[in-house]
């Protein structure tokens, strides 16, 4: 299949490579010449604008962009995708953006005669490279069926979450919970150790008891508990604090629109904001534990 791909960053780059590995032909665009050159070397056809991708004879286009502003610009801009793409071409946006913007862009695509799904991911850069991402897909059943074979070259779990925008709904709800649960684990681990417990023993108890969760088991924030986790290498790598902040911002924005209280989500947002202000924005979000254990801050 001939596919267009826009946004070849930390996530999009490896995702596009996996499409090439699966035998698809790619036309790619990114404002970063280095990003485009890397994909061209791997066998993709470079394009010099979104319009050029739209007119390259592609059957589907995938976007993996930083935020809603870029998604709007790339799809709805005067020289954007919708102004140039032929009707019938499937559009897939895998960027993490707010559900309302996703629905707005998909509605504009529908008026243009283009089926469009929102398909944000979880699994991070490791999942992007290994083609083990989870895709949360919003769109009609027919659109999901059309997108599924393409997405399965880049991910392991492709979940239909319901109508347009619901992929983003699932993503913001999950990441808000993740942000909250990490703070809970950081607080509980810090308390237990301050009261005299060994961190590894405490983590072992939590992970075989009712407090167990991904943040305690797979990404425990306490240094030394998981030999290969971000906490044991100064919180480098992993899922950045500023990316978590972005997702919590999306959750509270979306919540405001339906007047839904997100009390812990808003508190978590403020705590990650404080963590970012301390210079931890690029560190794994589990570095939030340093708010409880200042002696760890180096
Ligand atoms: P990134 O900043 O590494 O990559 C974004 C890419 O988009 C860059 O190469 C940039 O040059 C390109 N871009 C910017 N404007 C563009 C435009 N107008 N047209 C085409 N390309 C443009 O970001 P990332 O880490 O790859 O994240 C992409 C999306 O995936 C974000 O929405 C992010 O929230 C989400 N996400 C990231 C992770 C992660 O762990 N990094 C995990 C899950 C979801």
Boltz pocket constraint, residues with backbone or C-beta under 6 A from the ligand:
constraints:
  - pocket:
      binder: B
      contacts: [[A, 6], [A, 7], [A, 8], [A, 9], [A, 10], [A, 11], [A, 12], [A, 29], [A, 30], [A, 31], [A, 32], [A, 35], [A, 64], [A, 65], [A, 66], [A, 67], [A, 70], [A, 73], [A, 74], [A, 94], [A, 95], [A, 96], [A, 97], [A, 121], [A, 122], [A, 123], [A, 124], [A, 125], [A, 238], [A, 239], [A, 240], [A, 243], [A, 246]]
      max_distance: 6.0
